[in-house]
Amino acid sequence: MIEPRLSAEMKIQTLLRLVNQNGGFGTVLKKGDRISGSLLIQCMEKGQNPRLLENMPSLDGRPNWQRIWPQDTDNARELSEYLAQRFRFDPDIWLIELDIPDAERLIAEMGQ
């Protein structure tokens, strides 16, 4: 039996609201498929130290957020090129930017 799940758009709205309530800033940088698009979340603190997270499949179906761009990068062009490549491969991906301390904790609390 297929279990119902939230649409990508609903997950994003929930996450942005949670970040806002905790004093941070979140925005959609690229829209993907409203229903089933996957999410890339770019986490920052005061515009610095970008980290890119993606929800990887897990055997039990629970969220499994992994850092896919943990490199310290002063070269924003490298990250932009990586993202452009991902968008060419999967145009349904959403890109969300969160600027808040401990964004990873908030994402985990959301329990997508």
C-alpha positions in Angstrom: 0.0 0.0 0.0 1.3 3.5 -0.9 1.4 5.9 2.0 0.3 9.5 1.5 3.1 12.0 1.6 3.4 15.8 1.5 4.0 17.5 -1.8 7.4 19.1 -2.3 5.8 22.5 -2.3 4.1 21.8 1.1 7.4 20.6 2.6 9.2 23.8 1.4 6.5 26.1 2.8 6.7 24.4 6.1 10.5 24.6 6.2 10.5 28.3 5.2 7.9 29.1 7.9 9.9 27.2 10.5 13.1 29.1 9.6 11.3 32.4 9.7 9.8 31.6 13.2 13.3 30.9 14.4 14.7 34.3 13.3 16.3 33.2 10.1 15.8 33.8 6.4 14.8 31.3 3.8 14.0 31.6 0.1 13.3 29.6 -3.0 16.2 30.0 -5.5 14.8 27.6 -8.1 11.4 26.0 -8.3 11.0 22.4 -9.2 8.1 20.0 -9.6 5.3 21.1 -7.2 4.3 17.6 -6.3 7.3 15.3 -6.4 10.4 17.4 -7.0 13.4 16.6 -4.9 15.0 19.3 -2.6 18.4 20.7 -2.4 18.9 22.9 0.6 21.7 25.4 0.7 22.5 26.3 4.4 24.4 29.3 5.4 25.2 31.5 8.4 25.3 35.2 7.7 25.8 34.5 4.1 29.0 32.5 4.7 30.0 28.8 4.7 27.5 27.3 2.2 26.6 23.7 2.8 24.4 21.8 0.5 22.0 19.1 1.8 20.0 16.5 0.0 17.5 13.9 1.3 18.9 10.5 0.3 16.7 7.4 0.2 16.7 5.2 3.3 15.5 1.7 3.8 13.0 2.7 6.5 11.5 5.6 4.6 12.7 8.2 7.2 14.4 11.4 6.1 18.1 11.0 5.6 19.6 14.4 5.0 23.2 14.2 3.8 25.7 16.9 3.1 26.6 16.7 -0.6 28.7 19.9 -0.7 30.6 20.1 2.5 33.7 21.6 1.0 34.8 25.0 2.2 34.5 27.0 -0.9 35.5 30.6 -1.3 34.9 30.1 -5.0 31.1 30.5 -5.5 31.5 29.6 -9.1 32.4 26.0 -8.3 29.1 25.6 -6.4 27.2 27.4 -9.2 28.6 25.0 -11.8 27.8 22.0 -9.6 24.2 23.2 -9.2 23.8 24.0 -13.0 24.9 20.4 -13.7 22.4 19.0 -11.3 19.6 21.1 -12.8 20.5 19.9 -16.3 20.3 16.3 -15.1 17.1 16.8 -13.1 15.0 19.9 -13.9 12.4 19.0 -11.2 14.8 19.8 -8.4 14.0 22.7 -6.0 16.8 24.8 -4.6 16.1 26.4 -1.2 18.5 28.7 0.7 18.4 29.0 4.4 20.4 31.6 6.3 20.2 30.6 10.0 22.5 29.1 12.6 22.2 25.3 12.9 20.0 24.9 9.9 20.6 21.2 9.9 18.9 20.9 13.3 15.8 22.7 12.0 15.6 20.4 8.9 15.9 17.3 11.1 13.2 18.6 13.5 10.8 19.2 10.6 10.9 15.4 10.1 10.1 15.3 6.4 
